[in-house]
Amino acid sequence: MQNVNPTKLVRASAKSGLESLFLLSPLAVLLVLIFNITDTKWILSRLIPLVCVYCVIFYRDSLNKNWQNPELKLSLVAGGLAFIYFTLGHVFRGDNFGFARTLIVCLAYIALVPWHRVSTPVVKCLILIGALASGINAVYEYVVLHQGRVGIATNPIPHALYCSIMALVSICLLVSSKNNLFRVACVIAIALSTIALFLTEVRGVILFFPIVVLFLVVRLAFNRGCSRKLALVITLCCITAGYFTFKDKIDTRFAHTISELKMSKNEIAINSVGIRFELWSSGINSGLDNIVLGVGDDILHENIKALPNSGAAIQPHLHNQFIDTFARYGILGLMILLFWIVAPLVCVCGKGRKISFSDNPTVVSIVSIIVLAGLTDVPFHHTHIVYLFTLLSCALLVLKLPSSNMQ
């Protein structure tokens, strides 16, 4: 046996660790900074190309390996198709390019990074730090800055989605971990990110979040052979405790919603619910004018401005991701968007291209909360969410996080 130089081993380990941190630096900025500190998204848009160039120089075979990965293949295909379609809308009609530009940057990162060189424990820690940061920042904004609704780095709606996703992933890490100290950190992260979610006062996400949590817990209990009844009881107790902690805020928001629903029966209701109903109806009618390709940004904006409801006429979008996409890009654009959203749930493997659905409950829960949130708003009009959904879901898939053997 050859003698191994301890110094060389330490240097090699340090180099590998630093490289892993560099490769994961876009995830660190995404999970910790851009949702919590104003005007930090530019760091991500410059850091990802830098990491991609490094990967092209030193890990040229990573693209082929990632393309062969059954967990990633359909996401790369769906993302590429979405990029091409929405870019053509920008080229020929002048539609907004933000979504397509952000998407291609995310796909390049996912496709080029040598994931076998990435430290899985570091990814877990980054997720927990992100969840903790979301809660600490929300408390700071609420207590120190006296913000009625937290999320000033973006706005409360994408911030609510960020907090809910951080909480969902932290729940999965808690269940899958065997380290007691890590579990304690997970519990704190879940509590803080959930507090942050409630402080955003975003009704749509708050309403759907407990539903997704219940589904996630049942799925995790089933996968691990635990008692689903016990898991449900514990989860319901936690949800109930959360409700009574923020009872006044939640009751006020939902009482206001009921009031708006009653008022929306009027011919023109200038409130949140009435405005949404007006926008959804207008969006469907706009989409039917060009059912295949949609009417594009300019015509849709003109149609919105022409609405008799003054509150609806000033809106930049339709407050429903799917109606908005249908109106702008037609049924073809809507199908491509849906294909991209559900792609992380599907694996394509083997020479026969056998298709199977992902058994990763974390990714399923992320897709679920995104789809449900899209019923009352437009998550992907915020490029922060495009980054979060694409990078986090694909990273969890390729690294198989969380897994049952996590320590």
N, C-alpha and C positions, 0 to 999 in steps of 0.2 A: 504493500500500500504506500502511496506517495504521501509525504508530509504536506499538510495544508497550512499555508501561512495565515495565522489568525488576523493579521493586519489587512491582508488582501480580502479576507472574508468580510471584515467590517466595512472596508471601503466599497466592496461590491454591494453589500447590503444597503449601505447609505446611498449609493448611487441609484440603486433600484427603487428605494423609497422616495428619493427626490424626483425621479422620473415619474413614478406613479402619481405623486402630488401634482406635478406639472400636467400630466395627461388629464387629471381630474379637476384641474383648476376651473374650467368652464362650469362644471357641476357645482363647485364651491360657490362661485359668484352667483349662479342661478338660484341655489337653494338658500343662501344666506343674505345676499346683498340686494339684488335688483327689486325685490318686493318690499324691502324694509328701508332702503335709503334712496332718496330721490336722485334721479339723474345718474344712475349707475349702470343702466342697460348698455351704454356705449362700451363699457369695459368688456362685456360678453361678446358683442359684435366684432370686437378687434382681437380678443383672446382666442376665440375659436379658430379663425384663419391661421393664427400663429401656431396653434397646436396641430392643425391639419398639415401645415407645411413641414413641421418637424416629423410627423408620421410618414409623409411621403418620402422624406429623405432617409429615414432610418428604419422604417417598417413598411416597405413597399408591398409586401405580400399580404398585409392586413386587409386590404380591400377585397381580395379574392376569398380570404378566410371568412370575413364577415358576410360576404355575399352567399357563401355556402352554408351559413348558419341558419337552420330552419326557423329559429325564433325571430330572426331579423329580416329574412328575405321578403316576406309579404309587406312588412312595414316600409322597406326601402322601395319596393315596386309601387305601392300605393302613394307614398310620399313623392316619388318621382313623377307619377302620373298627375298628382294634384299640382305639383310645381309647373309642369308643362301647360296644363289647362288654364290655370289662373294667370300664368305669365302671358299666354296668348290673349287673354282678356285685357291685360295691361297694354300689350303691343298694339292691338287692333282697335281698342275702344278707350284706352286711357284709364282703365280701372286701376284702383289702388294696388300697388305692388308690394305693400308691407308684408302680407301673409306669405306670398310666394318667396320673397327674398329671405325672410326668416327661416322658412321651411328648408330651403336648399342649404343654408348654413348648418342647420341642425342635422340634415341627412349626411352632409360631408363629414361632420364630426363623428356621427354614429358609424359610418362606413369605413373611416380611415383609422380610428383608434385601435391599437392592438390590445384588446380587452384582456388577454391573458397576462398582460403586464400591469394590470390595474389591481390595486389592493382592495379586496372586498371589505375588510374591516374599516378601511378609510371611508368607503362609500356609506357604510352604515353610520359612522360617526358624523359624516356630513349631513345626512338626512336628519339625525337627531339634533344637530346644531341648528339646522334650518328650522325645525319645529320649535325649538327653544327660542330662537331669535324672533320668530313670528309672534310668540306670546309676549316676550319681553318688550318688543317694539310696540305692540298694541297697548300694553299697560302704560308705557311711556307716553304714547300719543294721547291716551285717554286721561291719565292722571296729571301729567306734567303740561302737555300742550292743550288740554281741555278740548280735544276733538270729540264731537258728538258721535261721529262714525269714523272708526280708524281705517287706515289704508291710504294715507296721503301720498305715499311714494308712487302709487299707480292710481287707483281709485277703489272705493270699498268693494265693488263687484269682483274684479279679478283677484283682489286681496283675499276675499272670502273663499274663493276657489283654492287659492294657494294654501290657506290655513286648513281647509278641509282635507286637502290631499296630504299635507304634512301629518295631520292627525291619523288619517287612514293608514299611511305607510308605517307610522310609529306603532299603531296597534298590531300590525303584522310582525314588526320587529320584536315587540314585547312577547307575543305568543311563541315565536320561533326561537327565541334566545334561551340559553341555559345558564347564562351568567347573571347572578342576582344583582350585582351592581349595575349592569347594563339594563336590567329590567326596571330598576328604580329610575334610571335616567329616562327610560321609555315612558313610564307612568307620568313623570313630570312633564315630558315633552307633549304627551297626549293632552294633559290638563291645560297647559299653557296655550297650545295651538287651538284647542276647543274654545277657551276663553276668548282668544283673538277672533275666532269665527263669530261668536255671539256679539262681540263689540263692533263688528262691521255692520250689524243690523240688516244684512242682506237677506230678505225674506225667502227668496227662492232657494238659496243654498242651505240656509238654516232649516227649512222645511224638509228638504230631501236628505240632508246629512244623516239624521237618525235612521232613515230607511236603509241607506247604504251601509251604515255601521251594523245594523241587525243582520243584513245579508252577509256581510263580511265575517262576522263572528260565527254565524251558523256554518259558513263554508270552512272556516279555519277549524272549528270544532269537529266537523265531519272528516276533514283531511287528517287530523291528528287522533281520531278515534276517541275524542272526549265526549262528554255528555252534552248534547245540544240544548237540552232543557236547562241545565245548570248555566251554560254559557249565555243563554237567552235571559235568564233571570238576572244574572250579574250585569249584563249589558243594559237591560231595562232599568235596573236600579241606578246605574251610572247616568243614563239619559234623564231619568226622573230627577236625580240630584242636580244635574246641569240645568234642567228647566227651572227648578225652584231657586237656584242660585241667581238666575237672570230672569226671574218671573215677571218683574215689572216691565223690563224692556221688551220681552217677548210678547207679553199680553198687550202692551201698548201698540206694538207693530202690527199684530194680527187683528186687533180690534180696528185699527186704522184700515187694514186691508178689507175687512168685512164692510166697513162703511163705504169704501171706494167701490166695492162690488155692487152695493145697492145703488150708489150714485151713478154707476156706469150704465144703468138702464135708461138714463136720460139720453136725449138725442145727441148732445155733445157734453161729455164729462171731462173736465180739465183736471184729472187726477191721474195717478200712476197707472191704475187698472184701466180706466177709460181710455187713456192715451195708448196703452198697449193694444187694446181691442181694436182701436181705430187703425193703428199701424199694421197689425196682422191682417186685417181685412184688405187694406190698401196694398200690402205686399203680395198677397195671393192674387189680387186682380192684376197687379203689375207683371207678375210672373206669367200669368195666363196670356199676356200680350205677346210673349215670345217664349213659349213653354219649353223649347229645347235648349236655347242658349241664354235666355234671360235678357233683361233690358239694359244691364250695365249700371255702373255707378251714377253717371250723369242723369240719365232719364229717371232712375229711381229717386234721386234727390229732388228732382223737379216735381215728381209725383207727390213726394212727402210734403214739400213746401206748399203745394196746392191744396192740402187738406184743410177743411174748414175749422178743425179743432186746432186752436193756436198752440196748445201744448204739444200736440203731435207734429205740427208743421215745422218745429225747430229741432226735431230729433235727427241725429246723424245716421241712425240705423233703425231697424224694425224691432229691436228688443226680442228677437227670437232667431237663434242661429240658423235654423233650418228654413224658415220662411224667408229670412233675409238672403240666404244663399240661393234659394229657388228664384227669388225675384231678380237678383243680380246676375246669376249664372245659369238659370234654367234647371230643368230636371237633370240634365247631364252633369252640371256642376254640383248639384245636391247629391247625386249618386256617388260622384268621385269623393266628395267630402266625407260621406258616410263610410265609404270603403276605407278611406285613410284613418278614420276614427276607430273602426273596429279591427283594423289590420293587426294591432298588437295582440289580439285575442286568438289569432289563427296561426298555426304552424304548418309549414309545407316541407315535407321531408321525404327522403327516399327517391329512388329512380322513378317510381310510379307517381311521384308528386302527391303522395298521400296527404290529405288535409285533416288536421285535428285541431280541436279547440284548446287554448292554453289552460293549464290547470293552476296558473299563478293567480291566487285570489287578490293579491295587491293590485295587479294590473287591471283585473276585472273591476275592482272597486273604483280605480281611477277613471276608467272609461265610463262607468256608470254615473259617477258624479258629474263628469263633463257633459254627458248626454242630457241628464236631468237639468243641469244648470242652463243648457242651451235652449230649454223650453221657454225661459223667461228673459234671457239676455243673449248676447253674442260674444261668448268667451274668446273666439279666435279673431275678433277685431282688435284684441289686445295682444300684441306680439309677445308680451311677457308669458301669456298662457300657452302660446305656440311653442316657445322654448321649453316651458315646464312640462307640458304634455309629451312632446316628442322626445326630449332628452331623458327625462326620468323614466318613462314607460319602457323605452328601448334599453336603457341601462339596467333596469330591474330584470328585464327578460334575458339579456345576454349574460348577466352575472348570476342569474337564477336566484334572485333575492326576493323575499326572504326564503331561506330553505330550512328544512327541518333539522339540519345538522349544524346550524349556526351556534357558535359558542359565545 
